[in-house]
Amino acid sequence: MIQLKKIFILSTVLVFGLSSCSKDDPAPVYIPAAIEGKWQFTKEGEIIGSQEVLEDYQHTSGCTKDYTEILAGNIIKDHYFDNPNCRETIDNGTWNRNNNSLILSYPDQPNTTGEILELTNTTLKIKIVDSDATNVVVLTRI
């Protein structure tokens, strides 16, 4: 009788132990990083075939580095410092996000759609396909 009791307890422990390791457990919940913030341009390039060809973003030497602000209320401001004397130029526009799609609209360039390839607390990587090329821009949160 004691032997049967031990077998019953052991089998019960095994059944509960194995069922708790099931692959049917739900995947952990992924909370995406916020896209709003100040982002510095760090890399740019193209996808040729299936290969990314990226180079360092060329900031104007001696000037503040170019960056973009993605603000609440769907406002985007691109800050460039490539004028004589490092004078700042700001391009104002709007943005909308739908899952991994980012739609940017500026007065001179309405509705450019990009695909968010990576979004973390430190990195934003966007792919933009136009008629000539597939471009990639990498930004770093500042």
N, CA and C of each residue as an Amber inpcrd file, in Angstrom:
protein
   426
   0.8220000  -1.1880000   0.0000000   0.0000000   0.0000000   0.0000000
   0.8680000   1.2560000   0.0000000   1.9480000   1.2720000   0.7880000
   2.8430000   2.4210000   0.8520000   3.5060000   2.6110000  -0.5070000
   3.9000000   1.5200000  -1.1700000   4.5200000   1.5860000  -2.4960000
   3.5590000   2.2220000  -3.5000000   2.2970000   1.8460000  -3.4810000
   1.2920000   2.3870000  -4.3860000   1.0690000   3.8800000  -4.1300000
   1.0890000   4.2720000  -2.8620000   0.9200000   5.6700000  -2.4860000
   2.0810000   6.5200000  -3.0240000   3.3210000   6.0010000  -2.9330000
   4.5000000   6.7170000  -3.4440000   4.4060000   6.8840000  -4.9610000
   3.9660000   5.8520000  -5.6570000   3.8390000   5.9120000  -7.1100000
   2.7810000   6.9550000  -7.4950000   1.6670000   6.9940000  -6.7650000
   0.6120000   7.9570000  -7.0410000   1.1180000   9.3970000  -6.8460000
   1.8170000   9.6540000  -5.7590000   2.3470000  10.9940000  -5.4700000
   3.3770000  11.3840000  -6.5310000   4.2770000  10.4450000  -6.8680000
   5.2980000  10.7230000  -7.8690000   4.6690000  11.0180000  -9.2320000
   3.6800000  10.2470000  -9.6290000   3.0460000  10.4740000 -10.9290000
   2.2750000  11.7970000 -10.9400000   1.6570000  12.1460000  -9.8160000
   0.9450000  13.4390000  -9.7340000   1.9210000  14.5980000  -9.8730000
   3.0570000  14.5340000  -9.2040000   4.0740000  15.5760000  -9.2940000
   4.5880000  15.6830000 -10.7270000   4.8580000  14.5530000 -11.3710000
   5.3450000  14.5770000 -12.7420000   4.3310000  15.1790000 -13.7040000
   3.0580000  14.8220000 -13.5460000   2.0170000  15.3410000 -14.4390000
   1.9310000  16.8580000 -14.3110000   1.8830000  17.3910000 -13.0900000
   1.8040000  18.8360000 -12.9040000   3.0960000  19.5220000 -13.3250000
   4.2130000  18.9170000 -13.0710000   5.5030000  19.4960000 -13.4490000
   5.6640000  19.5960000 -14.9500000   5.3020000  18.5520000 -15.6810000
   5.4330000  18.5670000 -17.1260000   4.4100000  19.4820000 -17.7880000
   3.2210000  19.5620000 -17.2290000   2.2100000  20.4170000 -17.8560000
   2.5300000  21.8880000 -17.6610000   3.2780000  22.2470000 -16.6450000
   3.6230000  23.6510000 -16.4510000   4.7060000  24.0960000 -17.4230000
   5.3910000  23.1710000 -18.0880000   6.4330000  23.5060000 -19.0570000
   5.9080000  23.4510000 -20.4800000   4.6420000  23.4590000 -20.6510000
   4.0400000  23.3310000 -21.9600000   4.4230000  24.4920000 -22.8670000
   4.5520000  24.2080000 -24.1740000   4.8360000  25.2450000 -25.1500000
   3.5840000  26.0480000 -25.4740000   2.4550000  25.6760000 -24.9000000
   1.2150000  26.4090000 -25.1250000   1.1170000  27.6530000 -24.2560000
   2.1070000  27.8840000 -23.3940000   2.0810000  29.0780000 -22.5660000
   2.1190000  30.2990000 -23.4730000   1.3700000  31.3420000 -23.1340000
   1.3910000  32.5200000 -23.9930000   2.7670000  33.1800000 -23.9970000
   3.1060000  33.7740000 -25.1410000   4.3860000  34.4780000 -25.2530000
   4.3570000  35.7100000 -24.3580000   5.5170000  36.1520000 -23.9010000
   5.5350000  37.3520000 -23.0700000   4.9970000  38.5450000 -23.8550000
   4.3630000  39.4520000 -23.1630000   3.7930000  40.6300000 -23.7890000
   4.9170000  41.5940000 -24.1430000   4.9440000  42.0330000 -25.4090000
   5.9570000  42.9800000 -25.8730000   5.3580000  44.3790000 -25.8470000
   5.9910000  45.2670000 -25.1370000   5.5470000  46.6500000 -25.0950000
   6.5310000  47.4670000 -25.9120000   6.1100000  47.9800000 -27.0740000
   7.0460000  48.7100000 -27.9300000   7.4970000  50.0120000 -27.2920000
   8.6880000  50.4290000 -27.6670000   9.2240000  51.6930000 -27.1770000
   8.4130000  52.8400000 -27.7780000   8.3690000  53.9340000 -27.0760000
   7.6700000  55.1130000 -27.5780000   8.4730000  55.7380000 -28.7050000
   7.7870000  56.1400000 -29.7430000   8.4690000  56.7580000 -30.8770000
   8.7080000  58.2490000 -30.6270000   7.9010000  58.8410000 -29.7530000
   8.0750000  60.2570000 -29.4660000   9.4280000  60.4920000 -28.8050000
  10.0900000  61.5540000 -29.2180000  11.3660000  61.8970000 -28.6240000
  12.2460000  62.6540000 -29.5970000  13.4790000  62.8650000 -29.1820000
  14.4800000  63.5660000 -29.9790000  15.4350000  62.5140000 -30.5210000
  15.6030000  62.4650000 -31.8440000  16.3750000  61.4260000 -32.5190000
  17.4460000  62.0520000 -33.4060000  18.6840000  61.6430000 -33.2260000
  19.7970000  62.1310000 -34.0400000  20.0280000  61.1810000 -35.2100000
  20.2290000  61.7340000 -36.3980000  20.5410000  60.9340000 -37.5730000
  21.9290000  60.3130000 -37.3890000  22.0430000  58.9820000 -37.5430000
  23.3440000  58.3330000 -37.3430000  23.8200000  57.5440000 -38.5630000
  22.9120000  56.9240000 -39.2980000  23.2950000  56.1500000 -40.4870000
  22.2290000  56.3500000 -41.5550000  22.6610000  56.1700000 -42.7990000
  21.7270000  56.2160000 -43.9180000  22.2740000  55.3600000 -45.0380000
  21.3810000  54.9000000 -45.8940000  21.8290000  54.0760000 -47.0050000
  20.6700000  53.4480000 -47.7300000  20.9630000  52.3090000 -48.3680000
  19.9730000  51.6270000 -49.1960000  19.9720000  50.1340000 -48.9050000
  18.9120000  49.5030000 -49.3450000  18.8710000  48.0440000 -49.3930000
  19.0290000  47.6880000 -50.8600000  20.1140000  46.9870000 -51.1630000
  20.3990000  46.5690000 -52.5340000  20.2980000  45.0510000 -52.5590000
  19.3530000  44.5410000 -53.3320000  19.0450000  43.1120000 -53.2710000
  18.3950000  42.8530000 -51.9220000  19.0540000  42.0900000 -51.1020000
  18.5620000  41.8760000 -49.7360000  19.5840000  42.3640000 -48.7060000
  20.5790000  43.1170000 -49.1630000  21.6840000  43.5590000 -48.3100000
  21.5550000  45.0430000 -47.9670000  21.6280000  45.3790000 -46.6840000
  21.6680000  46.7820000 -46.2710000  23.0680000  47.3330000 -46.4870000
  23.1480000  48.4850000 -47.1370000  24.4200000  49.1750000 -47.3250000
  24.2670000  50.5290000 -46.6470000  24.8130000  50.6350000 -45.4340000
  24.6510000  51.8400000 -44.6220000  25.9840000  52.5320000 -44.4190000
  25.9330000  53.8450000 -44.3820000  27.1060000  54.6550000 -44.0850000
  26.7540000  55.6180000 -42.9650000  27.7720000  56.1460000 -42.3000000
  27.5370000  57.1520000 -41.2750000  26.8680000  58.3670000 -41.9070000
  25.9100000  58.9280000 -41.2010000  25.2480000  60.1500000 -41.6510000
  26.2760000  61.2790000 -41.6230000  26.3100000  62.0830000 -42.6740000
  27.2970000  63.1570000 -42.7780000  26.7410000  64.4570000 -42.2050000
  27.0760000  64.7150000 -40.9420000  26.7240000  65.9890000 -40.3120000
  27.7190000  67.0410000 -40.7910000  27.3100000  68.2930000 -40.8180000
  28.2060000  69.3720000 -41.2080000  29.2580000  69.5570000 -40.1250000
  30.5020000  69.4920000 -40.5230000  31.6200000  69.5880000 -39.5800000
  31.5730000  70.9150000 -38.8170000  31.7330000  70.8300000 -37.4970000
  31.7680000  72.0110000 -36.6500000  30.4030000  72.5350000 -36.2440000
  29.3380000  71.9240000 -36.7400000  27.9770000  72.3740000 -36.4280000
  27.2960000  71.3810000 -35.4800000  26.1820000  71.8050000 -34.9250000
  25.3250000  70.8960000 -34.1670000  24.8860000  69.7780000 -35.1050000
  24.7700000  68.5750000 -34.5850000  24.3670000  67.4350000 -35.4110000
  22.8730000  67.5100000 -35.7320000  22.5320000  67.1460000 -36.9630000
  21.1450000  67.1410000 -37.4060000  20.3410000  66.1460000 -36.5760000
  19.0860000  66.5100000 -36.2930000  18.2200000  65.6210000 -35.5280000
  16.7690000  65.8870000 -35.8820000  15.8990000  65.0100000 -35.4460000
  14.4640000  65.1820000 -35.6340000  13.7720000  65.0400000 -34.2890000
  12.6950000  65.7700000 -34.1300000  11.8560000  65.6540000 -32.9360000
  10.5080000  65.0910000 -33.3720000  10.1330000  63.9710000 -32.7940000
   8.8210000  63.3880000 -33.0350000   8.0200000  63.6890000 -31.7700000
   7.0490000  64.5750000 -31.9160000   6.3400000  65.1180000 -30.7630000
   4.9130000  64.6010000 -30.6770000   4.3620000  64.6580000 -29.4660000
   2.9540000  64.3190000 -29.2720000   2.1170000  65.2730000 -30.1290000
   0.9240000  64.8670000 -30.4500000   0.0760000  65.6780000 -31.3070000
   0.4230000  65.5190000 -32.7770000   1.2090000  64.4810000 -33.0880000
   1.5700000  64.1320000 -34.4720000   2.3760000  65.2300000 -35.1710000
   3.2330000  65.9140000 -34.4170000   4.0970000  66.9560000 -34.9720000
   5.5100000  66.4070000 -35.0930000   6.1460000  66.6890000 -36.2320000
   7.5420000  66.3050000 -36.4250000   8.3170000  67.5420000 -36.8660000
   9.5180000  67.6970000 -36.3130000  10.3810000  68.8250000 -36.6610000
  11.7710000  68.2840000 -36.9510000  12.2260000  68.4790000 -38.1890000
  13.5780000  68.0730000 -38.5830000  14.4930000  69.2960000 -38.4650000
  15.5760000  69.1510000 -37.7180000  16.5180000  70.2450000 -37.4730000
  17.8040000  69.9530000 -38.2460000  18.1380000  70.8490000 -39.1840000
  19.3390000  70.6940000 -40.0020000  20.2700000  71.8830000 -39.7730000
  21.5630000  71.6130000 -39.7750000  22.5800000  72.6350000 -39.5240000
  23.6140000  72.6200000 -40.6490000  23.1480000  72.7430000 -41.8920000
  24.0560000  72.6610000 -43.0290000  24.1630000  73.9750000 -43.7940000
  23.6330000  75.0360000 -43.2340000  23.7300000  76.3580000 -43.8570000
  25.0500000  77.0100000 -43.4840000  25.4070000  78.0940000 -44.1870000
  26.6090000  78.8300000 -43.7670000  26.4670000  79.2770000 -42.3050000
  27.5420000  79.2460000 -41.6060000  27.5930000  79.6440000 -40.1940000
  26.7610000  78.7280000 -39.2970000  26.4730000  77.5190000 -39.7440000
  25.7460000  76.5020000 -38.9560000  24.3570000  76.9780000 -38.5290000
  23.7670000  77.8500000 -39.3200000  22.4270000  78.3280000 -39.0100000
  21.4350000  77.1790000 -39.1090000  20.4920000  77.1300000 -38.2100000
  19.5160000  76.0350000 -38.1460000  18.3620000  76.2570000 -39.1240000
  17.9960000  75.1760000 -39.8160000  16.8010000  75.1350000 -40.6470000
  15.8890000  74.0680000 -40.0570000  14.6130000  74.3960000 -39.8950000
  13.6530000  73.4360000 -39.3380000  12.5770000  73.1520000 -40.3760000
  12.4110000  71.8720000 -40.6990000  11.3100000  71.4350000 -41.5580000
  10.2160000  70.8940000 -40.6510000   9.0350000  71.5130000 -40.7050000
   7.9030000  71.0990000 -39.8800000   6.9700000  70.2180000 -40.6830000
   6.4480000  69.1910000 -40.0230000   5.5080000  68.2990000 -40.6770000
   4.6450000  67.5790000 -39.6650000   3.9790000  66.5590000 -40.1550000
   3.1400000  65.7310000 -39.2870000   3.5280000  64.2670000 -39.4710000
   3.1820000  63.4650000 -38.4820000   3.4440000  62.0320000 -38.5480000
   2.2360000  61.2800000 -38.0280000   2.0730000  60.0710000 -38.5300000
   1.0700000  59.1290000 -38.0310000   1.6910000  57.7510000 -38.0460000
   1.3520000  56.9750000 -37.0390000   1.8660000  55.6130000 -36.9480000
   0.7040000  54.6380000 -36.9340000   0.8440000  53.5900000 -37.7400000
  -0.1190000  52.5070000 -37.7670000   0.6820000  51.2100000 -37.7260000
   0.7880000  50.6000000 -36.5420000   1.6180000  49.4200000 -36.3190000
   3.0600000  49.7460000 -36.7020000   3.6070000  49.1020000 -37.7290000
   4.9910000  49.3610000 -38.1300000   5.0950000  50.3320000 -39.3010000
   4.0070000  50.9550000 -39.6700000   4.0420000  51.9660000 -40.7270000
   4.1270000  53.3500000 -40.0950000   4.9850000  54.1810000 -40.6630000
   5.1390000  55.5560000 -40.2110000   4.9050000  56.4460000 -41.4210000
   3.8820000  57.2780000 -41.3480000   3.5320000  58.1600000 -42.4570000
   3.9650000  59.5740000 -42.0790000   4.8780000  60.1250000 -42.8830000
   5.3970000  61.4690000 -42.6580000   4.8590000  62.3820000 -43.7480000
   4.4710000  63.5820000 -43.3610000   3.9420000  64.5260000 -44.3320000
   4.5370000  65.9080000 -44.0570000   5.1640000  66.4770000 -45.1000000
   5.7330000  67.8210000 -45.0470000   5.0680000  68.6330000 -46.1510000
   5.0480000  69.9580000 -46.0300000   4.3860000  70.7630000 -47.0690000
   4.8910000  70.4720000 -48.4810000   6.1950000  70.2490000 -48.6400000
   6.7410000  69.9980000 -49.9750000   6.8320000  68.5130000 -50.3180000
   6.4420000  67.6370000 -49.3890000   6.5580000  66.1930000 -49.6080000
   5.4560000  65.4760000 -48.8270000   4.2320000  65.5070000 -49.3310000
   3.1250000  64.8960000 -48.5820000   3.1590000  63.3660000 -48.6110000
   2.8180000  62.7910000 -47.4860000   2.5720000  61.3560000 -47.3360000
   3.6700000  60.4310000 -47.8410000   4.8080000  60.4850000 -47.1720000
   5.8680000  59.5170000 -47.3920000   5.6770000  58.4210000 -46.3520000
   5.5550000  57.1790000 -46.7980000   5.3280000  56.0670000 -45.8810000
   6.6160000  55.2840000 -45.6970000   6.9680000  55.0510000 -44.4330000
   8.1260000  54.2430000 -44.0940000   7.7170000  53.0590000 -43.2430000
   8.5440000  52.0500000 -43.2520000   8.3210000  50.8720000 -42.4180000
   9.3220000  50.9060000 -41.2760000   8.8320000  50.8090000 -40.0480000
   9.7120000  50.7820000 -38.8890000  10.3240000  49.3850000 -38.8120000
  11.6350000  49.3040000 -39.0580000  12.3410000  48.0290000 -38.9860000
  12.7930000  47.7200000 -37.5720000  13.0750000  48.7640000 -36.7920000
  13.5430000  48.5950000 -35.4180000  13.1210000  49.8110000 -34.6140000
  12.5960000  49.5660000 -33.4340000  12.2620000  50.6420000 -32.5110000
  12.5360000  50.1510000 -31.1040000  13.5830000  50.7150000 -30.5010000
  13.9110000  50.4170000 -29.1120000  14.0030000  51.7470000 -28.3770000
  14.3890000  51.7060000 -27.1330000  14.5630000  52.9450000 -26.3850000
  15.7150000  53.7830000 -26.9150000  16.6100000  53.1820000 -27.6980000
  17.7770000  53.9140000 -28.1900000  17.8650000  54.0140000 -29.7060000
  17.1660000  53.1670000 -30.4550000  17.3400000  53.1010000 -31.9080000
  16.0010000  53.1250000 -32.6370000  15.9580000  53.9110000 -33.7100000
  14.8170000  53.9270000 -34.6230000  15.3740000  53.7270000 -36.0220000
  14.9500000  52.6620000 -36.6820000  15.4150000  52.3380000 -38.0270000
  14.1950000  52.2660000 -38.9380000  14.2370000  53.0560000 -40.0190000
  13.0980000  53.1820000 -40.9170000  13.5160000  52.8510000 -42.3450000
  12.6690000  52.0930000 -43.0350000  12.8670000  51.7750000 -44.4550000
  11.8180000  52.5360000 -45.2550000  12.2890000  53.2510000 -46.2910000
  11.3880000  54.0070000 -47.1540000  11.6220000  53.5500000 -48.5910000
  10.5580000  53.0630000 -49.2170000  10.6440000  52.5870000 -50.5980000
  10.0570000  53.6640000 -51.4970000  10.8570000  54.0970000 -52.4740000
  10.3240000  54.9940000 -53.5030000  10.5590000  54.3530000 -54.8640000
  10.2520000  55.0590000 -55.9140000  10.3390000  54.4580000 -57.2480000
  11.7640000  54.1180000 -57.6610000  12.7640000  54.8120000 -57.0770000
  14.1550000  54.6020000 -57.4760000  14.9400000  53.6460000 -56.5820000
  14.6100000  53.6190000 -55.2930000  15.4530000  52.8590000 -54.3580000
  14.6830000  52.5230000 -53.0920000  15.2860000  51.6410000 -52.2960000
  14.7940000  51.3340000 -50.9550000  15.8080000  51.9130000 -49.9780000
  15.4320000  53.0110000 -49.3410000  16.3300000  53.7360000 -48.4480000
  16.1320000  53.3170000 -46.9920000  17.2010000  53.4220000 -46.2240000
  17.1570000  53.1170000 -44.7890000  17.7960000  54.2790000 -44.0350000
  17.1420000  54.6960000 -42.9670000  17.6600000  55.7430000 -42.0890000
  17.6920000  55.1730000 -40.6780000  18.8070000  55.3660000 -39.9920000
  18.9480000  54.9190000 -38.6040000  19.1390000  56.1610000 -37.7440000
  18.3440000  56.2420000 -36.6850000  18.4190000  57.3700000 -35.7590000
  18.6790000  56.8490000 -34.3610000  19.3430000  57.6570000 -33.5390000
  19.6430000  57.3070000 -32.1590000  18.9920000  58.3290000 -31.2420000
  18.3150000  57.8470000 -30.2100000  17.6340000  58.7580000 -29.2770000
  18.6570000  59.6010000 -28.5300000  18.3890000  60.8950000 -28.4400000
  19.2780000  61.8000000 -27.6930000  18.5010000  62.4810000 -26.5940000
